[in-house]
Amino acid sequence: MPASPDLMVAVDPKVVLKWVEGWALSRSVAGPVAVPGGLRVEVGLPDQVRRFVFPLLNAGAIRDVAQRETEPYTYLKICAPAESVAPLLPARWTILDPGFMMRKSFGAGMEPLPMPEGYRLALRREGPVIFAEIFGADGQEAAHGRVVLNGTFAIVDRIATDPAHRRPRLGSIVVQHLERVATATGAEMGILVATPSGFGLYSTLDWALYSPYTSAAVLPPAG
C-alpha cells in the first residue's frame, strides 16, 4: 500500500515542473504555461482538451480554475489526496482513479532482469525522448515505454505490456533499460506517475512514492 502522505517529503514545485515539461515532450504537445498556483498544458485531444497541474494544494487557485473551466475533457491534476481535493470542486467535476507520483535516485543501480528467451529489445532516440520496445519471437511488440531527458531529470512514461506477455516481467525490463540509458546520459532523478496497478510494479524496482496524485475532469453527460 502507498505510504501515508505525512510520511513523505514535501513536494517541490520545481520537480513537478520538470515532470510536466517531460510529459508534454513525451506526448508531443506544447509545453506548460504558468498559471496562479500551477501550470496549464493545452493537450488538444478529443478526450483531453487541456490539463491544469497543481504541485501544492493551493485551495484558492484550484477553486478559481474549477469554477471557471466548464469545457468537457478539461482535467485537473493535483499533488494531494482525493479527500482534500474533492471539497474544492463544483459538482460537474468527477474525481478519477487515484494516481501516484513516484521518484527514484539514479545511480549504479541493479542490472536489468535477463531478457526471456525468444524476446529482443530495441532502443531508439528522437531528440530528448528514448523509446524502448520488446518484440516476441513472432516479431510482434510485446512491451514498450519511453523516457524523456530533461536536464538531470528523467521522466518515465507510457510503460505498457501486452496482456499475453505479462508473466515474463517485460514491463520491469523496459523500465530498467530506460533507467540505465537515462543514467548513462547524465540523469540523476527519475519521475513518473503510476496507476494503482503500476504502483506495485515500480515499487519492486525501488521507486518511492513522492505524492498522491489526484485527477479530476469535466466529463460530458452520459448517453
C-alpha positions as CSV (number, residue, x, y, z in Angstrom):
1,M,0.0,0.0,0.0
2,P,1.2,3.6,-0.7
3,A,2.7,5.4,2.3
4,S,0.6,7.9,4.3
5,P,1.1,11.4,3.0
6,D,2.5,12.6,6.3
7,L,5.4,10.1,5.8
8,M,6.5,11.7,2.6
9,V,8.7,14.7,1.9
10,A,7.1,18.0,0.8
11,V,6.5,18.3,-2.9
12,D,8.9,20.6,-4.7
13,P,7.1,22.6,-7.4
14,K,10.4,22.6,-9.4
15,V,10.3,18.8,-9.6
16,V,6.7,18.8,-10.7
17,L,7.6,21.4,-13.4
18,K,10.3,19.0,-14.7
19,W,7.8,16.2,-14.8
20,V,5.1,18.3,-16.7
21,E,7.7,19.5,-19.2
22,G,8.8,15.9,-19.8
23,W,5.2,14.7,-20.1
24,A,4.5,17.4,-22.7
25,L,7.6,16.4,-24.7
26,S,6.6,12.7,-24.5
27,R,3.1,13.5,-25.8
28,S,4.3,16.0,-28.4
29,V,2.2,18.8,-27.1
30,A,3.0,22.4,-26.3
31,G,4.9,22.9,-23.0
32,P,3.3,24.1,-19.8
33,V,2.3,27.7,-19.2
34,A,2.4,29.1,-15.7
35,V,-1.0,30.0,-14.1
36,P,-1.6,31.1,-10.5
37,G,-0.6,28.2,-8.3
38,G,0.2,25.8,-11.1
39,L,0.6,25.0,-14.8
40,R,-1.6,24.7,-17.8
41,V,-1.0,22.4,-20.7
42,E,-3.0,22.6,-23.9
43,V,-3.3,19.0,-24.9
44,G,-5.7,19.4,-27.8
45,L,-7.0,15.8,-27.9
46,P,-10.7,14.8,-28.3
47,D,-10.6,13.1,-24.9
48,Q,-8.3,15.7,-23.2
49,V,-8.6,19.3,-24.2
50,R,-6.3,20.7,-21.5
51,R,-4.9,19.9,-18.1
52,F,-4.1,22.0,-15.1
53,V,-1.4,20.7,-12.8
54,F,-1.0,21.9,-9.2
55,P,2.1,20.8,-7.3
56,L,0.6,22.0,-4.0
57,L,-2.9,22.1,-2.6
58,N,-3.5,25.8,-3.3
59,A,-7.2,25.9,-2.4
60,G,-7.9,29.4,-3.8
61,A,-6.1,28.7,-7.2
62,I,-7.8,25.3,-7.6
63,R,-11.2,26.7,-6.8
64,D,-10.8,29.5,-9.3
65,V,-9.9,27.1,-12.1
66,A,-12.6,24.6,-11.2
67,Q,-15.2,27.3,-11.1
68,R,-14.1,28.9,-14.4
69,E,-13.5,25.8,-16.6
70,T,-16.6,24.2,-18.0
71,E,-15.4,22.6,-21.2
72,P,-15.8,18.8,-21.3
73,Y,-12.5,16.9,-21.1
74,T,-10.7,19.6,-19.1
75,Y,-8.6,17.9,-16.4
76,L,-7.2,18.9,-13.0
77,K,-4.1,17.1,-11.7
78,I,-3.2,17.8,-8.1
79,C,-0.4,16.5,-5.9
80,A,-2.7,15.9,-3.0
81,P,-5.1,13.1,-1.8
82,A,-8.6,13.0,-3.3
83,E,-10.3,13.7,0.0
84,S,-8.5,17.1,0.2
85,V,-9.3,17.9,-3.4
86,A,-13.0,16.9,-3.7
87,P,-14.4,19.8,-1.4
88,L,-12.8,22.4,-3.7
89,L,-14.6,21.2,-6.9
90,P,-18.1,22.1,-8.2
91,A,-20.5,19.2,-8.9
92,R,-19.6,19.0,-12.6
93,W,-16.2,17.7,-11.8
94,T,-15.6,13.9,-11.4
95,I,-12.8,12.5,-9.3
96,L,-11.0,9.8,-11.3
97,D,-9.0,6.8,-10.3
98,P,-6.0,7.6,-8.0
99,G,-2.5,8.1,-9.3
100,F,0.8,8.2,-7.5
101,M,3.7,10.4,-8.3
102,M,6.9,8.4,-7.7
103,R,10.6,9.2,-7.9
104,K,13.9,7.4,-7.9
105,S,17.5,8.5,-7.4
106,F,19.6,7.0,-10.3
107,G,23.0,5.6,-9.7
108,A,24.8,2.3,-10.5
109,G,21.6,0.5,-9.6
110,M,20.6,-3.0,-10.4
111,E,21.4,-4.8,-13.6
112,P,18.3,-5.2,-15.8
113,L,16.5,-8.5,-15.5
114,P,17.6,-11.0,-18.1
115,M,15.7,-11.0,-21.3
116,P,13.5,-14.1,-21.6
117,E,14.3,-16.5,-24.4
118,G,12.6,-15.5,-27.6
119,Y,12.4,-11.8,-26.9
120,R,14.6,-8.9,-28.1
121,L,14.9,-5.3,-27.1
122,A,15.1,-2.3,-29.4
123,L,16.1,1.2,-28.3
124,R,15.8,4.4,-30.3
125,R,16.1,8.1,-29.6
126,E,14.2,11.0,-31.0
127,G,15.6,14.2,-29.6
128,P,15.1,14.1,-25.8
129,V,12.9,11.0,-25.9
130,I,14.3,7.5,-25.8
131,F,11.9,4.7,-26.7
132,A,12.2,1.0,-25.7
133,E,10.4,-1.8,-27.4
134,I,10.5,-5.5,-26.7
135,F,9.4,-7.9,-29.5
136,G,8.4,-11.5,-29.3
137,A,9.6,-14.4,-31.4
138,D,6.8,-13.6,-33.9
139,G,8.1,-10.1,-34.4
140,Q,5.1,-8.5,-32.7
141,E,5.5,-5.9,-30.0
142,A,5.2,-7.3,-26.5
143,A,6.0,-4.3,-24.3
144,H,7.1,-0.7,-24.7
145,G,7.9,2.5,-22.8
146,R,9.8,5.7,-23.1
147,V,11.9,8.1,-21.0
148,V,12.2,11.9,-21.6
149,L,15.5,13.5,-20.7
150,N,15.0,16.9,-19.1
151,G,18.3,18.2,-17.6
152,T,19.2,15.8,-14.8
153,F,15.7,14.5,-14.6
154,A,14.3,11.5,-16.5
155,I,10.5,11.3,-17.0
156,V,9.4,7.7,-17.5
157,D,6.2,7.4,-19.4
158,R,3.8,5.1,-21.2
159,I,5.0,1.8,-19.9
160,A,2.8,-1.0,-21.3
161,T,2.8,-4.7,-21.8
162,D,0.6,-6.8,-24.0
163,P,-1.6,-8.9,-21.7
164,A,-0.3,-12.1,-23.4
165,H,3.2,-11.3,-22.3
166,R,3.0,-10.1,-18.7
167,R,4.3,-13.2,-16.9
168,P,7.9,-12.7,-18.2
169,R,8.0,-9.2,-16.4
170,L,8.6,-7.4,-19.6
171,G,7.3,-4.1,-18.2
172,S,10.0,-4.3,-15.5
173,I,12.7,-5.0,-18.1
174,V,11.6,-2.0,-20.1
175,V,11.8,0.3,-17.1
176,Q,15.2,-1.0,-16.1
177,H,16.7,-0.4,-19.5
178,L,15.2,3.1,-19.7
179,E,16.7,3.8,-16.3
180,R,20.1,2.5,-17.5
181,V,20.2,4.6,-20.7
182,A,19.0,7.7,-18.9
183,T,21.7,7.3,-16.2
184,A,24.3,7.0,-19.0
185,T,23.2,10.3,-20.4
186,G,23.5,12.1,-17.0
187,A,20.1,11.8,-15.5
188,E,20.1,11.7,-11.7
189,M,16.5,11.6,-10.8
190,G,13.6,9.7,-12.3
191,I,10.0,10.9,-12.0
192,L,6.7,9.2,-13.1
193,V,3.0,9.0,-12.3
194,A,1.7,5.5,-11.7
195,T,-1.7,3.9,-11.8
196,P,-2.7,1.7,-8.8
197,S,-1.6,-1.4,-10.7
198,G,1.6,0.3,-11.9
199,F,2.5,1.4,-8.3
200,G,3.2,-2.2,-7.4
201,L,5.5,-2.8,-10.4
202,Y,7.5,0.4,-9.8
203,S,7.8,-0.3,-6.1
204,T,9.6,-3.6,-6.8
205,L,12.1,-1.5,-8.8
206,D,12.9,0.8,-5.9
207,W,10.7,3.7,-7.0
208,A,9.3,5.5,-4.0
209,L,6.1,7.4,-3.5
210,Y,6.6,11.2,-3.8
211,S,3.0,12.4,-3.6
212,P,-0.6,11.3,-4.0
213,Y,-1.8,12.5,-7.5
214,T,-5.4,13.2,-7.8
215,S,-7.1,13.6,-11.2
216,A,-10.5,15.2,-11.8
217,A,-12.3,16.0,-15.1
218,V,-15.3,17.7,-16.5
219,L,-16.9,14.9,-18.4
220,P,-19.7,15.1,-21.0
221,P,-23.2,13.9,-20.0
222,A,-23.6,10.2,-20.2
223,G,-25.5,8.9,-23.2
